[in-house]
Amino acid sequence: MSDTPNFRDLVGEGLPPGEQERLERVHELLIAAGPPPELPPELEEPPDGRRNVRQFDPTGLPRRRVGAALALAAAIALIAFLGGYITGHSKSPPFESVRSVALVNDQAQATVSFGPRDANGNTPMLLRVAGLKKLEARDYYVLYMTKNGKPVVVCGSFNVGGPQSTTLRFPVAYDPGKFNGLEIARWDHGTREAVPVVSAKL
C-alpha cells in the first residue's frame, strides 16, 4: 500500500476543470519533491537561554578583532600626540645673522638681526625685545622699516606678556638695504595711531 495521498481524496469532486488541473499539477510536483529532510537533533529542543545567544556588536567584528582595533586606535592616538608634542617643543633651527642693529632707550631694549636673503627674495629677521609693557586688548606693537625717520613698511606685529624678554621671527619680502632705520611703535586702537617707542638708524 502506497503512503502517497490520492489527489481525489484530498480535494474531492466538483472542482472546475481549470482549477482541478492546476491543483493536480501542484500535487504531482509536491510528490516528486519528496518529504522534507529530518530535523537535526540539535534543533529538536529550543536553545538554552543565553548560552546560544550571540552578543550584538555594532562594529560587526568578532570580539577578538574589536579588541585589536581598539588597541590599534589607541596606539595611533598616542603616536599623534607624541608627534605633536615633540614638534611643538623642539627647538627652532639656529638663526644665521649677517647684520644686527640695537634699539635702546629708557623704555625698551631690542636687537634686530637680519639673515641672508633666500632664493625667493625673502629676508628673515629675528627680533629680541625686553622692557615693553603688556598692552590693553586690541592694542599691539609694530616693527617698521623707516626712511629718514618715517615708518615706511611693516616688518611684523606682535604682543608681549610683560617686560620680560620676547623673541620673534619675521620674514620680509623686500630688501632691507633700501631703508635706513628701524622703529618699534605701539598701535593705539582707540586713536588709530602708531606711537613710537624705540628706534635706531641702520
Buried (B, 14 or more C-beta within 10 A) or exposed (E): EEEEEEBEEEBEEEEEEEEBEEBBEEBEEEEEEEEEEEEEEEEEEEEEEEEEEEEEEEEEEEEEEBEEEEEEEEEEEEEEEEEEEEEEEEEEEEEEBEEEBEBEEEEBBBBBBBBEBEEEEEBBBBBBBBBBEEBEEEBBBBBBBBBEEEBBBBBBEBEBEEEEEBEBEBEBEBEBEEBBBBBBBBBBEEEEEBEBBBBBEB
